[in-house]
Amino acid sequence: MRRAARIPHWVLLVWLAGICNPGRAAEYVFRVSEALSDDQSTWELQATRFCTWGVRSFVLARGEVIEDAVLEISDLAFRPEANTRNLLRIHLLDTAENPYNWLLDEGLFPRGRLRCYEDAPPWHDELAELPWTAKVEIGQLEAPEPGAEPATIRWSLKELGLLETFQQFLANGNNFGLGFDPEGDFGAPRTRFVVITRDPIPIPAAAPPSPVPRIRPDPVRMAESGSTWVLVLVFLGGALAWVRWRRK
């Protein structure tokens, strides 16, 4: 009966590691809100101004890999403005530091810092024209229909193809920012930016192979060298001499 092949030990170890330890996940949650260090800026999205919110000194733990970053906005208290598009534009910023105002526009991780700038009429997309930071638009939020329940809006940078850009921004000084430019009054919505990371799966060292039993080499048959015939002749000669001696 043929026996089934045995599975190597290291294969079982890798399989068990994938099931029992798929890599630890972590979430870093940043909440856009007011703080004592925000220089009296209030979290109000109004058509007459735009706001930036920045974080510095955000460093991942050793070995962590960013899987996604998600922006979430909820609890919109929209109040329509006449003669406006009622639109909210949101940008990801390489940095929120404005070198022209001589102020620190980024707060230490994890709180961040809010800074709002007054718009001058005619109001338009001021944030897109900022000269002091690299930026990319995350999305636009239209005002909800009158009487409609405002939904929670989520933008995944991974799904938008912006995750690599965020990683580049973060690597450029361990800082980043968000920018909000409203056309209309969107109130003070709850806004979270969640960075999702995961540790790489450790690959266990392969188990040493089972010891191979020592097998002696097969005996080697040597060619005859004539010694056997010499012994035979000596034996026969001795026997013949003993017989002759007995006859005498």
Secondary structure, DSSP 8 states (H G I E B T S, - for coil): --------HHHHHHHHHHHH-S--EEEEEEEE---TTSTT----B-TTEEEEEEEE-----TT-EEEEEEEEEE----B--TTS--EEEEEEES----TTTTS---EETTT-EEEEEE--SS----GGG-SSS-EEEEEEEE---TT-----EEEEHHHHT-HHHHHHHHHTTS-EEEEEEEESB-B--EEEEEEEEE---------------------------SHHHHHHHHHHHHHHHHHHHHH-
